[in-house]
Amino acid sequence: MQDFWLRELEAAERAEARARALRDRFGPAAEARCADEIRSIADADRRRDMEDVRRALRWT
């Protein structure tokens, strides 16, 4: 069980880092840019990762 939470924490940290990078690169349009990219992703796992980044953008 501890491994699960550690993996989730690491995924959240990665999402937050990617969100900061997008915010730095695209400024206020970062969330819209992320939403556009999500629509173009076919792979469900990758799309889920980008949804995590999009949620992190709302909090950063």
CORHU-V316311 format. One record per residue. SS is DSSP state (a for helix, b for strand, c for the rest). PHI is phi in whole degrees, -180 to 180 (* if undefined). PSI is psi in whole degrees, -180 to 180 (none if undefined). Layout:
SS_PHI_PSI, SS_PHI_PSI
//
This chain:
c_*_-39, a_-63_-36, a_-61_-39, a_-59_-50, a_-67_-35, a_-65_-43, a_-64_-41, a_-65_-41, a_-64_-45, a_-63_-39, a_-64_-40, a_-65_-40, a_-66_-40, a_-64_-44, a_-62_-42, a_-65_-41, a_-64_-42, a_-66_-38, a_-64_-43, a_-61_-42, a_-63_-43, a_-64_-42, a_-63_-42, a_-64_-40, a_-78_-42, a_-111_-4, a_62_-139, a_-63_-20, a_-86_5, a_-61_-43, a_-67_-39, a_-65_-40, a_-62_-42, a_-64_-43, a_-62_-41, a_-61_-43, a_-66_-39, a_-59_-42, a_-64_-25, a_-92_-5, c_-91_126, c_-88_-35, c_-72_122, a_-62_-40, a_-65_-44, a_-66_-38, a_-64_-40, a_-63_-40, a_-61_-42, a_-69_-32, a_-63_-38, a_-61_-42, a_-65_-42, a_-62_-42, a_-64_-41, a_-63_-34, a_-61_-34, a_-67_-25, a_-104_-4, c_-104_none
//
